[in-house]
Amino acid sequence: MCIRDSNVVWPRKSFPPKLAAGGGPGRWVELVGCPLLEEKSYLQDYLNFRLRERMQRAQGGEG
């Protein structure tokens, strides 16, 4: 059985207004430098910040 994920939000792309019901779970992709992969806590904080920033921008706020 093949499961296709089409609910992927790529860097620098606008967030979709909604996700497709049959497209699998929402997945967010962000590019990071390799040194961040060694600092798990910092990486998590960085990704949370970037996600909040992008969501705020998508909702029409400052970002």
N, CA, C and O of each residue as an XYZ file, in Angstrom:
252
protein
N       0.846     -1.181      0.000
C       0.000      0.000      0.000
C       0.893      1.245      0.000
O       1.873      1.309      0.742
N       0.562      2.200     -0.806
C       1.337      3.438     -0.914
C       0.528      4.582     -0.315
O      -0.621      4.807     -0.695
N       1.128      5.290      0.610
C       0.482      6.453      1.218
C       1.191      7.689      0.689
O       2.410      7.814      0.800
N       0.435      8.579      0.127
C       1.021      9.795     -0.425
C       0.719     10.965      0.495
O      -0.432     11.188      0.871
N       1.740     11.700      0.850
C       1.570     12.926      1.632
C       1.637     14.102      0.669
O       2.663     14.335      0.030
N       0.554     14.828      0.571
C       0.570     16.015     -0.280
C       0.412     17.292      0.533
O       0.430     18.388     -0.027
N       0.257     17.163      1.834
C       0.094     18.323      2.709
C       1.453     18.774      3.241
O       1.717     18.718      4.442
N       2.303     19.220      2.327
C       3.654     19.651      2.682
C       3.758     21.147      2.436
O       3.409     21.628      1.358
N       4.236     21.883      3.429
C       4.459     23.319      3.294
C       5.961     23.532      3.192
O       6.701     23.244      4.133
N       6.403     24.030      2.061
C       7.833     24.218      1.793
C       8.294     25.604      2.209
O       7.488     26.532      2.276
N       9.585     25.756      2.491
C      10.112     27.078      2.843
C       9.807     28.100      1.756
O       9.828     27.795      0.564
N       9.531     29.292      2.191
C       9.266     30.424      1.316
C       7.991     30.292      0.489
O       7.758     31.096     -0.414
N       7.172     29.302      0.781
C       5.872     29.158      0.123
C       4.797     29.586      1.117
O       4.968     29.434      2.327
N       3.708     30.113      0.612
C       2.613     30.529      1.486
C       1.934     29.311      2.100
O       1.858     28.248      1.484
N       1.445     29.483      3.317
C       0.680     28.417      3.940
C      -0.641     28.298      3.189
O      -1.232     29.315      2.826
N      -1.112     27.089      2.951
C      -2.418     26.931      2.301
C      -3.523     27.297      3.287
O      -3.341     27.154      4.496
N      -4.668     27.767      2.788
C      -5.773     28.102      3.702
C      -6.291     26.880      4.450
O      -6.781     27.005      5.573
N      -6.188     25.707      3.844
C      -6.560     24.468      4.522
C      -5.816     23.313      3.857
O      -5.315     23.446      2.740
N      -5.750     22.187      4.548
C      -5.066     21.012      4.033
C      -6.083     20.038      3.428
O      -7.232     19.982      3.867
N      -5.657     19.283      2.431
C      -6.524     18.299      1.794
C      -6.814     17.157      2.757
O      -5.895     16.636      3.389
N      -8.062     16.764      2.875
C      -8.460     15.710      3.815
C      -7.736     14.399      3.537
O      -7.359     13.701      4.478
N      -7.535     14.052      2.290
C      -6.892     12.786      1.945
C      -5.413     12.914      1.665
O      -4.805     11.981      1.141
N      -4.818     14.046      2.001
C      -3.422     14.299      1.665
C      -2.417     13.887      2.716
O      -1.231     14.188      2.584
N      -2.860     13.210      3.751
C      -1.945     12.815      4.815
C      -1.801     13.921      5.843
O      -2.434     14.971      5.732
N      -0.958     13.680      6.850
C      -0.780     14.689      7.895
C      -0.055     15.919      7.351
O       0.689     15.833      6.374
N      -0.281     17.048      7.990
C       0.429     18.257      7.599
C       1.911     18.116      7.927
O       2.273     17.700      9.028
N       2.757     18.459      6.978
C       4.205     18.400      7.187
C       4.796     19.730      6.770
O       4.485     20.260      5.703
N       5.640     20.254      7.616
C       6.263     21.545      7.388
C       7.743     21.309      7.194
O       8.371     20.620      7.999
N       8.312     21.869      6.140
C       9.716     21.679      5.809
C      10.435     23.010      5.989
O       9.944     24.047      5.544
N      11.583     22.985      6.632
C      12.406     24.185      6.814
C      13.844     23.810      6.554
O      14.298     22.743      6.966
N      14.564     24.680      5.872
C      15.981     24.451      5.624
C      16.793     24.980      6.802
O      16.553     26.091      7.276
N      17.742     24.194      7.269
C      18.614     24.619      8.366
C      20.049     24.227      8.044
O      20.296     23.314      7.257
N      20.982     24.927      8.659
C      22.385     24.582      8.497
C      22.738     23.334      9.287
O      22.162     23.077     10.344
N      23.668     22.574      8.784
C      24.057     21.312      9.422
C      24.450     21.443     10.897
O      24.109     20.555     11.678
N      25.149     22.506     11.319
C      25.506     22.599     12.742
C      24.285     22.595     13.674
O      24.394     22.166     14.822
N      23.130     23.066     13.198
C      21.932     23.066     14.041
C      21.471     21.653     14.374
O      20.831     21.440     15.404
N      21.785     20.696     13.525
C      21.352     19.321     13.768
C      22.040     18.724     14.990
O      21.547     17.759     15.573
N      23.168     19.290     15.377
C      23.904     18.806     16.546
C      23.404     19.430     17.844
O      23.714     18.933     18.927
N      22.637     20.506     17.750
C      22.120     21.217     18.925
C      20.600     21.056     18.964
O      19.864     21.957     18.563
N      20.139     19.913     19.446
C      18.709     19.570     19.364
C      17.796     20.604     20.036
O      16.748     20.948     19.491
N      18.184     21.093     21.200
C      17.356     22.066     21.903
C      17.273     23.373     21.119
O      16.191     23.935     20.954
N      18.410     23.851     20.641
C      18.448     25.089     19.857
C      17.674     24.900     18.551
O      16.940     25.793     18.129
N      17.838     23.741     17.915
C      17.127     23.455     16.673
C      15.618     23.503     16.901
O      14.895     24.104     16.106
N      15.136     22.881     17.972
C      13.702     22.888     18.266
C      13.192     24.311     18.488
O      12.138     24.684     17.973
N      13.941     25.103     19.255
C      13.550     26.498     19.490
C      13.525     27.288     18.187
O      12.609     28.074     17.948
N      14.531     27.078     17.351
C      14.623     27.780     16.074
C      13.429     27.423     15.182
O      12.802     28.306     14.596
N      13.120     26.132     15.084
C      12.017     25.703     14.234
C      10.680     26.209     14.760
O       9.818     26.600     13.974
N      10.495     26.207     16.076
C       9.265     26.757     16.653
C       9.122     28.234     16.337
O       8.033     28.700     16.003
N      10.223     28.975     16.443
C      10.212     30.407     16.121
C       9.846     30.626     14.659
O       9.005     31.469     14.349
N      10.476     29.869     13.756
C      10.212     30.029     12.324
C       8.759     29.677     11.990
O       8.129     30.350     11.173
N       8.233     28.637     12.613
C       6.845     28.256     12.355
C       5.889     29.334     12.839
O       4.963     29.707     12.119
N       6.102     29.839     14.049
C       5.238     30.916     14.565
C       5.314     32.144     13.665
O       4.295     32.768     13.371
N       6.514     32.486     13.232
C       6.720     33.634     12.360
C       5.963     33.464     11.038
O       5.308     34.396     10.571
N       6.053     32.294     10.448
C       5.373     32.044      9.171
C       3.862     32.005      9.343
O       3.130     32.488      8.478
N       3.387     31.440     10.439
C       1.950     31.399     10.685
C       1.405     32.804     10.895
O       0.329     33.138     10.400
N       2.137     33.617     11.621
C       1.719     34.993     11.854
C       1.654     35.758     10.534
O       0.707     36.507     10.293
N       2.651     35.570      9.691
C       2.673     36.214      8.390
C       1.477     35.757      7.535
O       0.850     36.566      6.851
N       1.173     34.460      7.583
C       0.063     33.897      6.817
C      -1.283     34.478      7.284
O      -2.223     34.593      6.497
N      -1.363     34.837      8.559
C      -2.600     35.392      9.107
C      -2.674     36.901      8.934
O      -3.608     37.539      9.421
N      -1.692     37.472      8.242
C      -1.727     38.891      7.945
C      -1.060     39.784      8.972
O      -1.192     41.006      8.916
N      -0.339     39.177      9.916
C       0.362     39.964     10.925
C       1.782     40.258     10.509
O       2.229     39.861      9.433
N       2.470     40.947     11.364
C       3.895     41.212     11.123
C       4.677     39.931     11.300
O       4.301     39.084     12.110
N       5.764     39.773     10.553
C       6.515     38.539     10.700
C       7.870     38.627     10.299
O       8.603     37.640     10.380
